Amino acid sequence: MALSAKRPSRGDDARKRILHEVTETTEKKKRLNAEIEETLYRKIKIKAVEEGRSISDITRDLWSEYLSK
């Protein structure tokens, strides 16, 4: 069985562009606070450590993905 590469959709390009704009900018940042359950926070923190990322980085990616829909 041969493997074939999936052609990226327009949404993929837009998502990549937005993520690049958000993560590679020198724009002034604003703080975003949210109250979440302690167990959810622990799960997020564990996932961040496993991936070697910060919670802020993960949060920016999630918001960018949400807004690109």
BELFEN-V504155 format. One record per pair of residues at least 6 apart in sequence whose ideal C-beta (glycine too) atoms are under 8 Angstrom apart, sorted by the first residue. I is the first residue (numbers start at 1). J is the second residue. Records with the same first field share a line. If there is no record, write none. Layout:
I: J / J
This chain:
11: 68
14: 68
15: 64 / 65 / 68
18: 64 / 67 / 68
19: 61 / 64 / 65
22: 60 / 63 / 64
23: 57 / 60 / 61
32: 59
36: 44
44: 55 / 58
45: 55
47: 58
48: 54 / 55 / 57 / 58
51: 58
